[in-house]
Amino acid sequence: MTFKTGQWGGWEKFRQGKAYDFIMGLPLIAWFIYVMIQFRPVLGNYALAMLQQPSNVFIALRFYSYFAAAAFAFLNIVMIVIRTSPIRRSKGLSPRAFAIAGTFVGVGINRLPPASLTLFEQSLALMLILVGSIGSVIAISKLGKSFSIMPEARTLRTTGPYALARHPLYVAEMFSIAGTAMLYQQPWGVLLALSVGILQVIRSLFEEKVLTEQYPEYADYKKRVKRFGFV
């Protein structure tokens, strides 16, 4: 079977278009819709509990933590739908494999048996989740139409949270992962959280390679701003 130059050119043009990018994003859209559906009964239960016990800080933290996480999932869907097509993509399977692993390995924490914690420990864990979820919403809002799970270049962002860290979304997500890990059986919760952290570091390396190739000014940005704000 042979392909004419025009056929290959048509395929490449399609791959650079919005329709192809949307199709590639459909599995993620389906995943985030599933996440929102899972949050719905939990949010309803905690909303009712807040009405019954308005002075209970722990219940309020639970509700707002889940609400922020649901908002993050919804924002992911919106950004996938409205984002622009990538200018440059990473080559090979490794960048994509680490991107997928970094995104979904943390889900395994929720499959562990819950840990028995004091009220202070539970409140601290929920506070970390809340801070991480709010930070994720802020970071992804700044990304706007540049949002992507895979290592791709769309538009270079260097202001707002990206003036403080090259990967503020990963920093925020690690707050959420740390808080979530505290709620479940140890040492497995911590080990999974550390695995996610390592995957995010590797993932950031692939992303920065693509951005450096596409944007020469990224080299100067790397000198000014640390990868995660502190390292």
Secondary structure, 3 states (H helix, E strand, C coil): CCCCHHHHHHHHHHHCCHHHHHHHHHHHHHHHHHHHHHHHHHHHHHHHHHHHCCCCHHHHHHHHHHHHHHHHHHHHHHHHHHCCCCCEECCCCHHHHHHHHHHHHHHHHHHCCECCCCHHHHHHHHHHHHHHHHHHHHHHHHHHHHCCCCCEECCCCCCHHHHCCCCHHHHHHHHHHHHHHHCECCCHHHHHHHHHHHHHHHHHHHHHHHHHHHCCCHHHHHHHCCCCCCC
